[in-house]
Amino acid sequence: MKPSLLKRHQLSKHPETENKPIEFFQRKVTIFRKESKCMSSFTNFNENIVKASYLESLIIAKDGKPHTIGETLVLPAAKEIVRCVLGDKAAKEIEKVSLSNDTVKEELMTCRRI
């Protein structure tokens, strides 16, 4: 951000910080970076996994089946197929694909934003 815009933002949105020392802002930056790292570890997701979850849910919905078939039939079958063809490491990756009701709804919203 340009210094002039930063100063205007500070004065208009955070007037209580106008006379704070530079160390105050340096501490804030450090805290923000630590929080960002922490949050990224919780929200880190692979776009391909989210896309796979979305596409599988879409196929199930188009077929008119209940969404629970993904959890009870499709995902376990996919894990076994992948385990036989590609091995255990790939099967562990398949386990990351979520087909439960709540997460699929959240992932659908995420995919629409991507």
TORPA-359610 format. One record per residue: residue number from 1; residue in three letters; y, x, z of N, C-alpha, C in turn. Coordinates in steps of 0.1 Angstrom, whole numbers, plus 5000, padded with zeros to 4 digits. Each point is the difference from the previous one (the first is absolute). Layout:
BEGIN
+-----+-----+------+------+------+------+------+------+------+------+------+
:   n : res :  n_v :  n_u :  n_w : ca_v : ca_u : ca_w :  c_v :  c_u :  c_w :
+-----+-----+------+------+------+------+------+------+------+------+------+
: NUM : ala :    Y :    X :    Z :    Y :    X :    Z :    Y :    X :    Z :
...
+-----+-----+------+------+------+------+------+------+------+------+------+
END
This chain:
BEGIN
+-----+-----+------+------+------+------+------+------+------+------+------+
:   n : res :  n_v :  n_u :  n_w : ca_v : ca_u : ca_w :  c_v :  c_u :  c_w :
+-----+-----+------+------+------+------+------+------+------+------+------+
:   1 : met : 4988 : 5009 : 5000 : 5012 : 4991 : 5000 : 5012 : 5009 : 5000 :
:   2 : lys : 5010 : 4996 : 4993 : 5013 : 5008 : 4999 : 5006 : 4999 : 5014 :
:   3 : pro : 5006 : 5012 : 5004 : 5006 : 5000 : 5014 : 5010 : 4989 : 5002 :
:   4 : ser : 5009 : 4996 : 4990 : 5009 : 4990 : 5002 : 4994 : 4986 : 5003 :
:   5 : leu : 4989 : 4998 : 4992 : 4993 : 4987 : 5002 : 4992 : 5000 : 5014 :
:   6 : leu : 4995 : 5012 : 5003 : 4993 : 5001 : 5013 : 5010 : 4997 : 5012 :
:   7 : lys : 5012 : 5006 : 4999 : 5010 : 4998 : 5010 : 5004 : 4985 : 5001 :
:   8 : arg : 5002 : 4994 : 4988 : 5004 : 4986 : 5000 : 4989 : 4991 : 5006 :
:   9 : his : 4987 : 5003 : 4997 : 4989 : 4993 : 5005 : 4999 : 5001 : 5015 :
:  10 : gln : 5002 : 5013 : 5005 : 5000 : 5002 : 5014 : 5011 : 4992 : 5007 :
:  11 : leu : 5012 : 5000 : 4995 : 5011 : 4993 : 5007 : 4998 : 4985 : 4999 :
:  12 : ser : 4995 : 4995 : 4989 : 4999 : 4986 : 4999 : 4988 : 4994 : 5007 :
:  13 : lys : 4988 : 5007 : 4999 : 4988 : 4995 : 5006 : 4996 : 5005 : 5013 :
:  14 : his : 5005 : 5012 : 5004 : 4996 : 5006 : 5012 : 5013 : 5007 : 5007 :
:  15 : pro : 5010 : 4992 : 5003 : 5012 : 5005 : 5006 : 4998 : 5007 : 5013 :
:  16 : glu : 4989 : 4996 : 5007 : 4998 : 5006 : 5014 : 4996 : 5015 : 4998 :
:  17 : thr : 4995 : 5005 : 4989 : 4996 : 5013 : 4998 : 5011 : 5009 : 4994 :
:  18 : glu : 5012 : 4995 : 4999 : 5011 : 5008 : 4994 : 5003 : 5013 : 5007 :
:  19 : asn : 5000 : 5001 : 5013 : 5004 : 5012 : 5007 : 4987 : 5007 : 5006 :
:  20 : lys : 4989 : 4998 : 4995 : 4988 : 5006 : 5004 : 4999 : 5015 : 4994 :
:  21 : pro : 4994 : 5009 : 5008 : 4999 : 5014 : 4995 : 4989 : 5001 : 4989 :
:  22 : ile : 5001 : 5010 : 4992 : 4990 : 5002 : 4989 : 4986 : 5001 : 5005 :
:  23 : glu : 4998 : 5005 : 5013 : 4986 : 5001 : 5005 : 4994 : 4986 : 5002 :
:  24 : phe : 5008 : 4990 : 5003 : 4995 : 4986 : 5001 : 4994 : 4996 : 4986 :
:  25 : phe : 5006 : 5003 : 4989 : 4995 : 4996 : 4987 : 4988 : 5008 : 4996 :
:  26 : gln : 5000 : 5013 : 5004 : 4989 : 5009 : 4997 : 4987 : 4995 : 5008 :
:  27 : arg : 5002 : 4995 : 5012 : 4989 : 4995 : 5008 : 4995 : 4987 : 4993 :
:  28 : lys : 5009 : 4992 : 4996 : 4996 : 4987 : 4993 : 4992 : 5003 : 4987 :
:  29 : val : 5004 : 5010 : 4993 : 4992 : 5004 : 4988 : 4986 : 5005 : 5004 :
:  30 : thr : 4999 : 5008 : 5010 : 4987 : 5005 : 5005 : 4991 : 4988 : 5004 :
:  31 : ile : 5006 : 4991 : 5008 : 4992 : 4988 : 5004 : 4996 : 4992 : 4988 :
:  32 : phe : 5009 : 4997 : 4991 : 4997 : 4992 : 4988 : 4988 : 5007 : 4992 :
:  33 : arg : 5001 : 5013 : 4998 : 4989 : 5006 : 4992 : 4987 : 4999 : 5007 :
:  34 : lys : 4999 : 5002 : 5014 : 4988 : 4998 : 5007 : 4995 : 4986 : 4999 :
:  35 : glu : 5008 : 4990 : 5001 : 4996 : 4986 : 4999 : 4995 : 4997 : 4986 :
:  36 : ser : 5006 : 5006 : 4990 : 4996 : 4998 : 4986 : 4986 : 5005 : 4998 :
:  37 : lys : 4998 : 5012 : 5005 : 4986 : 5006 : 4999 : 4990 : 4991 : 5006 :
:  38 : cys : 5003 : 4995 : 5012 : 4991 : 4992 : 5008 : 4997 : 4987 : 4992 :
:  39 : met : 5011 : 4994 : 4995 : 4998 : 4987 : 4992 : 4992 : 5002 : 4987 :
:  40 : ser : 5003 : 5011 : 4994 : 4993 : 5003 : 4987 : 4985 : 5001 : 5002 :
:  41 : ser : 4996 : 5005 : 5012 : 4985 : 5002 : 5002 : 4994 : 4986 : 5002 :
:  42 : phe : 5008 : 4990 : 5005 : 4994 : 4987 : 5002 : 5001 : 4992 : 4987 :
:  43 : thr : 5010 : 5002 : 4992 : 5002 : 4992 : 4988 : 4995 : 5007 : 4987 :
:  44 : asn : 4994 : 5011 : 5002 : 4996 : 5008 : 4988 : 4988 : 4993 : 4993 :
:  45 : phe : 5002 : 4996 : 4988 : 4989 : 4994 : 4993 : 4999 : 5005 : 4986 :
:  46 : asn : 4989 : 5000 : 4994 : 4998 : 5004 : 4986 : 5002 : 4989 : 4991 :
:  47 : glu : 5009 : 5001 : 4991 : 5003 : 4989 : 4991 : 4988 : 4995 : 4992 :
:  48 : asn : 4991 : 5009 : 4996 : 4988 : 4997 : 4993 : 4991 : 4991 : 5008 :
:  49 : ile : 4999 : 5002 : 5013 : 4992 : 4992 : 5009 : 5006 : 4986 : 5001 :
:  50 : val : 5013 : 5000 : 5002 : 5007 : 4987 : 5001 : 4998 : 4992 : 4987 :
:  51 : lys : 5002 : 5007 : 4989 : 4998 : 4993 : 4987 : 4986 : 4995 : 4998 :
:  52 : ala : 4990 : 5008 : 5004 : 4986 : 4996 : 4999 : 4998 : 4987 : 5009 :
:  53 : ser : 5005 : 5000 : 5012 : 4999 : 4988 : 5008 : 5006 : 4988 : 4994 :
:  54 : tyr : 5012 : 5002 : 4994 : 5007 : 4989 : 4993 : 4992 : 4995 : 4988 :
:  55 : leu : 4995 : 5009 : 4992 : 4992 : 4996 : 4988 : 4987 : 4992 : 5004 :
:  56 : glu : 4994 : 5005 : 5010 : 4987 : 4994 : 5005 : 5003 : 4986 : 5005 :
:  57 : ser : 5011 : 4999 : 5008 : 5004 : 4987 : 5005 : 5004 : 4990 : 4989 :
:  58 : leu : 5006 : 5005 : 4989 : 5004 : 4992 : 4989 : 4988 : 4995 : 4992 :
:  59 : ile : 4990 : 5009 : 4999 : 4987 : 4996 : 4993 : 4993 : 4989 : 5008 :
:  60 : ile : 5000 : 5001 : 5013 : 4993 : 4990 : 5008 : 5008 : 4987 : 5000 :
:  61 : ala : 5013 : 5001 : 5000 : 5008 : 4988 : 4999 : 4999 : 4993 : 4987 :
:  62 : lys : 5000 : 5007 : 4989 : 4998 : 4994 : 4987 : 4987 : 4993 : 4998 :
:  63 : asp : 4990 : 5006 : 5007 : 4986 : 4994 : 4999 : 4999 : 4988 : 5010 :
:  64 : gly : 5010 : 4997 : 5008 : 5000 : 4989 : 5009 : 4991 : 5001 : 5012 :
:  65 : lys : 4997 : 5013 : 5003 : 4991 : 5002 : 5012 : 5009 : 5002 : 5012 :
:  66 : pro : 4994 : 4998 : 5012 : 5008 : 5003 : 5012 : 5002 : 5015 : 5002 :
:  67 : his : 5012 : 5003 : 5006 : 5003 : 5015 : 5001 : 4990 : 5007 : 5009 :
:  68 : thr : 4993 : 4993 : 5008 : 4991 : 5007 : 5009 : 4988 : 5006 : 4993 :
:  69 : ile : 4998 : 4996 : 4987 : 4989 : 5006 : 4992 : 5003 : 5015 : 4998 :
:  70 : gly : 5012 : 5003 : 4999 : 5004 : 5014 : 4998 : 4995 : 5009 : 5012 :
:  71 : glu : 5002 : 4995 : 5012 : 4996 : 5008 : 5012 : 4985 : 5000 : 5002 :
:  72 : thr : 4993 : 4988 : 4997 : 4986 : 4999 : 5003 : 4991 : 5004 : 4989 :
:  73 : leu : 5004 : 5000 : 4987 : 4991 : 5003 : 4989 : 5006 : 5011 : 4991 :
:  74 : val : 5012 : 4998 : 4995 : 5005 : 5010 : 4990 : 5001 : 5014 : 5006 :
:  75 : leu : 5007 : 5001 : 5011 : 5003 : 5013 : 5005 : 4987 : 5008 : 5004 :
:  76 : pro : 4991 : 4993 : 5008 : 4988 : 5007 : 5003 : 4992 : 5004 : 4987 :
:  77 : ala : 4999 : 4992 : 4990 : 4993 : 5003 : 4988 : 5007 : 5012 : 4993 :
:  78 : ala : 5013 : 5000 : 4999 : 5008 : 5011 : 4994 : 4997 : 5013 : 5007 :
:  79 : lys : 5000 : 5000 : 5014 : 4997 : 5012 : 5007 : 4986 : 5005 : 4997 :
:  80 : glu : 4990 : 4992 : 4999 : 4986 : 5004 : 4997 : 5000 : 5006 : 4986 :
:  81 : ile : 5006 : 4993 : 4990 : 5000 : 5005 : 4986 : 5007 : 5014 : 4999 :
:  82 : val : 5011 : 5001 : 5007 : 5007 : 5013 : 4999 : 4993 : 5010 : 5007 :
:  83 : arg : 4993 : 4997 : 5012 : 4992 : 5010 : 5007 : 4989 : 5005 : 4991 :
:  84 : cys : 4993 : 4991 : 4993 : 4989 : 5004 : 4992 : 5005 : 5009 : 4988 :
:  85 : val : 5011 : 4996 : 4994 : 5004 : 5007 : 4988 : 5009 : 5012 : 5003 :
:  86 : leu : 5009 : 4999 : 5009 : 5010 : 5011 : 5002 : 4998 : 5007 : 5014 :
:  87 : gly : 4992 : 4995 : 5009 : 4998 : 5007 : 5012 : 5007 : 4994 : 5012 :
:  88 : asp : 4998 : 5006 : 5012 : 5005 : 4995 : 5012 : 5016 : 5001 : 5001 :
:  89 : lys : 5005 : 5011 : 4995 : 5014 : 5002 : 5001 : 5008 : 4989 : 4993 :
:  90 : ala : 4995 : 4996 : 4988 : 5007 : 4989 : 4992 : 4998 : 4987 : 5007 :
:  91 : ala : 4988 : 4998 : 5007 : 4998 : 4988 : 5007 : 5009 : 4998 : 5012 :
:  92 : lys : 5004 : 5011 : 5006 : 5010 : 5000 : 5011 : 5013 : 4996 : 4995 :
:  93 : glu : 5004 : 5004 : 4988 : 5013 : 4996 : 4994 : 5000 : 4985 : 4997 :
:  94 : ile : 4988 : 4994 : 4996 : 4999 : 4986 : 4997 : 5002 : 4992 : 5013 :
:  95 : glu : 4996 : 5005 : 5011 : 5002 : 4994 : 5013 : 5015 : 4997 : 5003 :
:  96 : lys : 5009 : 5008 : 4994 : 5014 : 4998 : 5003 : 5006 : 4987 : 4993 :
:  97 : val : 4993 : 4995 : 4990 : 5004 : 4988 : 4993 : 4999 : 4988 : 5009 :
:  98 : ser : 5011 : 4994 : 5003 : 4999 : 4988 : 5009 : 5000 : 4987 : 4993 :
:  99 : leu : 4991 : 4992 : 5004 : 4999 : 4987 : 4993 : 5001 : 4988 : 5011 :
: 100 : ser : 5004 : 5003 : 5012 : 5002 : 4990 : 5010 : 5012 : 4991 : 4997 :
: 101 : asn : 5000 : 4988 : 5005 : 5010 : 4991 : 4996 : 5015 : 5005 : 5003 :
: 102 : asp : 5002 : 5005 : 5012 : 5013 : 5004 : 5004 : 5005 : 5012 : 4992 :
: 103 : thr : 4992 : 5010 : 4999 : 5004 : 5012 : 4993 : 5002 : 4997 : 4985 :
: 104 : val : 4992 : 4992 : 4994 : 5002 : 4997 : 4986 : 5013 : 4993 : 4998 :
: 105 : lys : 5004 : 4991 : 5008 : 5013 : 4994 : 4999 : 5011 : 5010 : 5000 :
: 106 : glu : 5000 : 5009 : 5010 : 5010 : 5011 : 5001 : 5000 : 5009 : 4988 :
: 107 : glu : 4988 : 5003 : 4995 : 4999 : 5009 : 4989 : 5005 : 4994 : 4987 :
: 108 : leu : 4997 : 4987 : 4999 : 5005 : 4993 : 4988 : 5016 : 5001 : 5000 :
: 109 : met : 5006 : 4998 : 5011 : 5015 : 5002 : 5000 : 5004 : 5014 : 4997 :
: 110 : thr : 4992 : 5010 : 5005 : 5004 : 5014 : 4997 : 4998 : 5003 : 4985 :
: 111 : cys : 4989 : 4995 : 4994 : 4998 : 5002 : 4986 : 5010 : 4994 : 4991 :
: 112 : arg : 5005 : 4989 : 5004 : 5011 : 4993 : 4992 : 5013 : 5008 : 5001 :
: 113 : arg : 5002 : 5008 : 5010 : 5012 : 5008 : 5001 : 4998 : 5013 : 4993 :
: 114 : ile : 4988 : 5005 : 4997 : 4997 : 5013 : 4994 : 5004 : 4999 : 4985 :
+-----+-----+------+------+------+------+------+------+------+------+------+
END
